[in-house]
Amino acid sequence: MKALSAGLTFVNFATIFGLLIGMLFGGLSPSVAFVALVLAALLAVLAYIRTTDPVTADSANDQSPGSKYRKLPIWILAGIFAIFAVRSFVWLLYWDGAEMKIQSPMNLGDLGLHVTHINFFGNGVHLWPSNPIYVNSQHLRYPADIDLFNAVLLEANVDLIKGLVWVGLIASIGTFYAFYRWGGGFAIAGFLFNGGLVGFQFLRSFKFVDYQDVNNIAWKSIPLTMFVTQRGLLYAFPAGMILLWHWREKYFRSQDRHRAGPLPFWVELSLYASIPLFHIHTFMALSIVLACLFIAGDAQVRGHTLTLARSALIPATFFVFLTTDHFRAGGVIEFHPGWAQTDGEFKMPFFRFWFFNFGILVPLVLTMIGLTAWQLFKSRQTRRFELSAIIAIGLGAFLLGCWRIGQHGLNWRWLTLIFLMLILLAWTAVRIMNNGFGWKERVPEEVAFLFAASVIFIVFFFVKTAPWTWDNLKLGVWAYFIVLAFLSTQLISQWELPIRIAVYFALFASGFVSLFGGLAAGKGGFGFASRGEVDAVASAVKKMPLEARFAAWPTYNHPLLLDGRKVVMGYPGHLWTQGFDQYGETNELLAKLMQGAPNWRDLARTLHVRYIFWGREEKRNYAASARPWEKSAALAASGTWGAIYDLDKPPLPGQTPPPTTTQ
């Protein structure tokens, strides 16, 4: 864990120093990147020295018969993880002649946004910047700091594609090891091969296909649909796992609990407090875990978790402030029971949805939680959980009632609910004052972490934390990861070998087929952009102001965006998932402008447009445009890719529009 601690510290502080120094000096530059990387490297060395690894000695002393074969399954899983990582990241983005291609069709939109952010930061814009893909957002509404890290590398003269590839490969190594230390081979298999029943179609067709990549399946392959596409998880997954491992070692397994634990406190604090910059849902999940450990632990555990939370409050709040458009992000929190089971193409009856998507995982987890709860009940340590559940239900119902009244006006049913919940909370407070909370002793580690996983799942199930319901999985997946560390040791390992093999097959065979089916898809790659067009547009806009905004066709792979320039609107799907549910009005104004409406000048001022880009996509999608700017605005640049018009300058003498043919 020493190397993983050092690596995460390096990425974390290179990003934070790049951000903070960039904010002081007006943006990223080669000198800012150099200072950030040097300081981060020094802290990484310190983290490596100060991190302790309590398990290594026990493993080295294992001389039992057959011990040399015990690691064979781990090495097999390591090989499969390597195949996944190499296939997914070496060909993540690559040149094929004059065409830029990607490996995964699921990554078309996401990778376009990440390349936009990387080049946008790398161009040297002021930090924290305005949103490059939406004119009505004054600040970037996205936890884009893994892209900021790649931009720091870009400023340090690391090629964009090489930076993307190496960050992905090294993050894969870190993620593999983090899962191994958290839950062994079972946790690695759970990450790689998550699946339900749909993949068993292989037994009928004998074809390796990603059977989970269909519209009616919500539980999709985590490696293919999350780890590869959502680049913040390249940092968030290993960072979250090392924190879970650290808390388990410190609170439940350490012989000397007065020590700092495997991670130095400053490393633990920096990893936890900065997570909102990389992935806000991981921060929510880890915060829930901390709260549950506070309840499940003894006085010493409560003291440490409280110290960590208090220390992280200011920096974490600042980072959330940055990545949520100064707390103006809309459509984030909403009461929505059932996750995706009632939404669109995912919609299914309750039992069919959960069993078809998750298969045997659901009854296994319920069995394990039931057995653990029964053992806890027999030990008479349930008082703190009973009171916590009552408080959570009371507060949740109270807040729900207030929210419903705020949304729909006064209603006697919701007023009655609020009144009853206040009585319930008051009664609970009296019970606590009279008899205490019952938390003098800590509970076993499996109880504490399964309690945390259950709370995460309840929030995931009842509360929508993203505009798109499926994105709630960014939170819910942490309940799954936590459970993986205990499902095998607390339940499956107690059974006979033939039963264990059958259970492993039922759990992982479907996901195994989908993983390799997804990796085999698109052997020739998928077209992403024209190399000549992207390079030519980059050269054309190089001397234009960085803060200038362009009017162009809204898509994910527009050459302006891939060169890190600001447009009126990016891809509508990205805007929706960031909470911009009013983008349709902006799109209408943009369409009128690009069609050359009589008031096009007024529309351009409304949309803060300095330049109009007229290229291949614009000619195709605004074919009926009158193009009045060709006669009344300066032609700033042109080529085979199209033309750019400067609305702040009059037309040049003898200016003629370029040919209207497309490439």
Steps between C-alpha positions, in 0.01 A plus 500: 500500500800730531531539122124552460499762774790681333343483154165634614674774698695600190190525279303673774753769583613555140138580423440714810825695458426545130157635590605730785818636339309535173232701679770736632680543168208505257499142374724206421837551336818289465650668809184443707492135391869454584459641851184295560664175388818555703310582820268203445797268445656611829177434689463164325843395624403608851173306476689189390737526797230566758240246383512163678377168366401262784418194288822440312681311776220246549489424130875452483495243784240277337680164456193275504468216244354623176568864586691546173177422308278717719583809298423334166142637479635847577751475218228383262287798601805726460541371145136567419522847655810566288317391183214734586731792581723466195209455261300786652773761551776437244233546232299749702570772242735450207585617152413280203643686204314830474226389738480513878339183636392354833467141619163509673178634347374567855780755534416720202324775693689470829848505352411802287409691817821393678719604205315834500577553868865396469572735211285771656710492818817457296428813298559699817149623584441668835426252779233407600375564145165568343324208339637429150185317390226736622474875476257532793738340751757739644707222654588149388243269656692176503748319731764518228821476699623179341481705179686781677770247592529399134518871412789539747675214320420667167665821620798288605536396134329161534302432183121498543445144381803361687378672814154349464643153441750501786260647753251226409757218522653612829156561648406145401799361690408706804135398483588132469725513804254706705221248439738213577590647837139584579338167418752271333431318175126503565491881498706512178263255334204702627642812337585334169202266459199669656188372329159345546318249285513658155852375419388139525362540149851388410398142584252519215694700239862422602597853391705741709288815494448773759148381585476766771544782248132511406244766579293302751791388722594743777779295665757542225866401499681721752838485321359579156228754578646676805872450547597563136248772419481703824861600545452640850460141616858424396594690815183461709489119498855436633483804732168387646617142541823596677300713744261211571799270553667756726190544717455125535865449597508792742164454673461121505827317434779708651654369820592852608196713422669813634726504195410706192423193292654383172458841333641813661220733604599766245477243218164374625369856530628611160352197322161537667466879482601525133275223369228755398740636239513159333165334573224647714307172542805325643529783752134447596556125544814544711324760714219252565759238598661743744163582657420130538841428655433785741180322611644147497831580668609570854616832645840478332350432156250781546777737600707426191210512253384828651851645474526391138159642411570833669843530337357422156200734530656819362707353212226255396238777507727719287549224244126424488443875457731501197359194325129581549498844335519666843224277638270593210488151346136410450312172484744317726300384804147363466288238675470217246441153649593191302810622316445421128232232531220742403690702239471469123644188342636379836145465633410155634295354786687526831619140543576451132706820486723416794541130428545539124757776540690367803426127497606295800678798658176629655405187701864447602536852638163486675596166659833637622342816643226295667749266666719790611199686641390189690843458656500868594154464655615205711798705624258774616690775318212617283388801704717752313375371164136504608528859619699600191233347276223683686689830475572444129137412424374794704736751342449357153122514524515849654721631218287324237188666640666842498625445145156391374334804659765724348443346157120469499369730774332426833336161535349359821643152439857629485441734795374202700810300401729784611317526834522124562870492412572781743327297772704191401828694513411654835414155643831364371689787660335425835599130469859593430516742795351241736680182388791611282579415141658159564826563319770447760647200317577474130327234294686246280641630172254308282208655689640852468572479129182312410311769690675762283426305181133471600470874559668577167260263327197659670608846386574362152158333486288791625686820404595604148838672519544578129272625221519163323368225726754244379782725623391421856707187449807720559387502863341155521804319366680577827250290695588216262875552544473498879294180499759324283748497789266298722273296274762234440659487847178527702274280287623321188827368645302313768349268237634185336726538195246383236244748632758780502594429138133507397446831682811657343380390157153647561650826625771563244443300181254749353730796564800308366324446167390864482848631582671305224213561263538873554877488456460309173257756355626743241832336416563765235411784733234767467548828316521797735641799314707608201862559588548759230187689599585508872859612436398762243234650727748505791741699286224735386375588850841511668520881505134556585413593863467199729184636663326564167195286434415344163162427346516150348295183460457335844670160499752310710786483248495844343857607409461817707422295810775247433739798481377627837302802385171634639174459308144614561386141549667165509336161468144521646545169683793644695300811589209293628718280722657814647159631604438754223139408436425832322753452222216464245437875506868568435498248217207681336680834519817341361307342212341837410841665507660235281208513257565874456177635651436874446599572863809282487721777638278533809503121540880497483520762775250305713710186464829690557630387162822654367559257212281295269648171385376378164631153424398153396238440773355851470459470122322168546270598786429862407485447124225761448692775682514846341852550648474881530830515694690425178427857387497684833776339713872454451624168369743408779620167359409252229615178343374170364343442844277811470513859622490710818343847508584769758181685590692780673669611180359624166563304181840543340528674160448251221393226745331208328347197673677166458346227284184345644601139425575274794794268548 
